[in-house]
């Protein structure tokens, strides 16, 4: 796969004299490479639609272009079927420790607030909605049909989906990123950038906030401070629906990994990733039951 990816990147029409083509770590739904051409460096993302995950590359492209126009993401240099070429940013990729750093967390929350309030204004193409409860029900249905090794867990997870969706209640809609892993946040020393719009689309802002917390291990005081900063209001009124979305985010990541165990051909330990997320989900559901 690596040799095929390098050959594909080298043959793209947007490059004049591609050199130093190297695999770029981090992608677990696609293959990423860096390419140097005419003195400039680029990122090449290779990946087709992934129906089992709801990934549609036309949706990723539309949101990547809009996010670049709004100044939140790197510029889209070229695109064709299964290929997205982006400008390379000289920046540090965040880790979970970077996200929870008190110096960084307020910056990330400010970035998400601006994305939610500004990105939709420059978006001129239809994009998908990402409703986590529909996403999770779909995963559960497909995992049952596929004979997942986790099949015994699915009935209880489906029952939890119903409880969590009811607790979420009415929502406001924004353009969400919907995949706030630490590795999707970059810091160039001056500002933060957001990358990877595979799952972007209309959603409640609570899902991005919950995903940021659940994917990066925020403490409860950090979560409450995050909600207070984002909404400029006391966090208590948002706490229960936020907790429901936090469980939904962790369930989605868990079901995503269960599905990848069956369908993905990438070299990644999905079984271990499933186990880690199941532990986080179990803890979050316990906290939610006590709210």
C-alpha positions, -999 to 999 in steps of 0.1 A, spaced: 0 0 0 28 24 8 45 19 -26 12 24 -44 5 56 -24 39 70 -33 35 62 -69 0 77 -70 13 109 -53 43 112 -77 20 110 -107 -4 138 -98 -9 165 -124 -5 193 -100 32 186 -94 60 195 -118 90 177 -102 79 159 -71 106 148 -47 111 135 -11 77 117 -10 73 104 25 45 87 44 30 110 70 18 93 102 -15 99 119 -41 88 93 -64 59 103 -89 62 76 -66 73 47 -30 74 36 -12 107 41 21 118 25 43 148 22 56 159 -12 82 185 -21 77 202 -55 94 233 -69 107 242 -35 73 239 -17 60 212 5 25 197 3 3 171 20 -14 145 -1 -44 127 13 -54 95 -5 -87 79 4 -120 69 -13 -155 71 1 -160 49 32 -198 42 33 -195 21 65 -183 53 82 -204 78 64 -173 93 48 -181 110 15 -151 128 -1 -172 154 -18 -184 165 16 -148 166 29 -137 186 -1 -165 212 3 -158 217 40 -120 218 35 -124 245 8 -147 265 30 -125 261 61 -95 272 41 -114 303 28 -124 312 64 -88 308 75 -92 278 98 -75 251 76 -47 249 50 -54 257 14 -67 231 -10 -42 230 -39 -56 202 -60 -83 175 -59 -94 146 -80 -111 113 -73 -96 98 -41 -70 126 -38 -68 158 -18 -37 180 -20 -32 206 7 -6 232 16 19 220 42 18 239 74 50 242 95 33 235 128 32 212 158 6 185 159 -11 185 193 -12 156 217 -38 150 244 -13 166 268 -12 197 246 -50 199 245 -53 197 283 -25 223 288 -41 253 305 -23 276 281 -38 259 251 -74 248 261 -89 284 260 -73 289 225 -89 257 212 -123 266 226 -120 301 210 -111 284 177 -141 261 179 -164 290 187 -152 309 156 -155 278 134 -191 272 146 -201 308 141 -182 318 109 -177 287 87 -213 284 76 -212 320 63 -186 311 36 -200 276 27 -217 277 -7 -223 240 -13 -246 215 3 -230 194 30 -240 165 52 -255 165 86 -238 145 113 -263 135 140 -244 112 163 -274 92 174 -283 83 139 -246 75 132 -245 52 162 -277 34 154 -264 28 119 -231 14 132 -249 -9 156 -272 -22 128 -242 -29 105 -221 -45 133 -250 -69 140 -253 -78 103 -215 -82 100 -213 -106 129 -190 -84 150 -171 -100 178 -187 -73 200 -222 -84 191 -232 -92 227 -226 -55 237 -248 -40 210 -283 -44 225 -273 -24 256 -256 2 235 -287 6 213 -308 12 245 -283 38 256 -286 56 223 -323 62 230 -317 75 265 -289 98 254 -308 113 225 -338 121 247 -315 137 273 -299 159 246 -332 177 238 -335 205 213 -303 217 197 -289 246 177 -272 237 144 -237 248 134 -211 234 110 -192 211 133 -158 194 128 -171 162 146 -137 146 150 -118 166 176 -89 143 182 -57 160 193 -39 152 161 -64 172 141 -53 204 158 -21 221 147 -1 250 163 22 271 142 35 291 171 11 320 164 -23 304 158 -42 272 158 -53 253 127 -79 226 122 -74 197 98 -93 166 85 -129 174 76 -139 138 68 -168 139 93 -176 175 91 -212 187 88 -242 202 106 -245 192 143 -250 206 177 -220 226 190 -221 204 221 -208 174 201 -175 191 192 -171 203 228 -180 168 241 -156 152 216 -128 175 226 -133 165 262 -138 128 257 -110 123 232 -85 142 252 -93 134 288 -104 168 301 -111 169 338 -145 180 351 -133 215 361 -119 219 326 -151 208 311 -171 233 331 -147 261 323 -149 251 286 -187 254 286 -186 287 305 -162 301 280 -180 289 250 -215 299 260 -204 329 281 -228 316 308 -229 294 338 -224 258 326 -251 241 348 -279 246 322 -258 228 296 -244 201 318 -268 172 313 -272 175 275 -234 180 273 -229 148 292 -252 130 269 -233 142 239 -200 132 256 -213 96 259 -225 98 223 -191 109 211 -173 81 230 -199 56 217 -193 68 181 -155 64 185 -160 29 200 -184 18 173 -162 33 146 -133 12 159 -154 -19 161 -164 -13 124 -128 -7 114 -118 -40 129 -139 -56 102 -135 -34 72 -102 -14 74 -71 -26 55 -48 0 72 -21 -12 95 -35 0 128 -44 -18 161 -81 -12 160 -88 -39 186 -67 -20 212 -84 12 202 -118 -4 207 -108 -15 242 -95 19 252 -127 36 240 -149 11 256 -133 18 290 -138 56 284 -174 50 273 -182 28 304 -169 55 327 -188 83 309 -221 64 310 -216 58 347 -211 96 352 -241 104 331 -263 80 351 -254 100 382 -261 135 368 
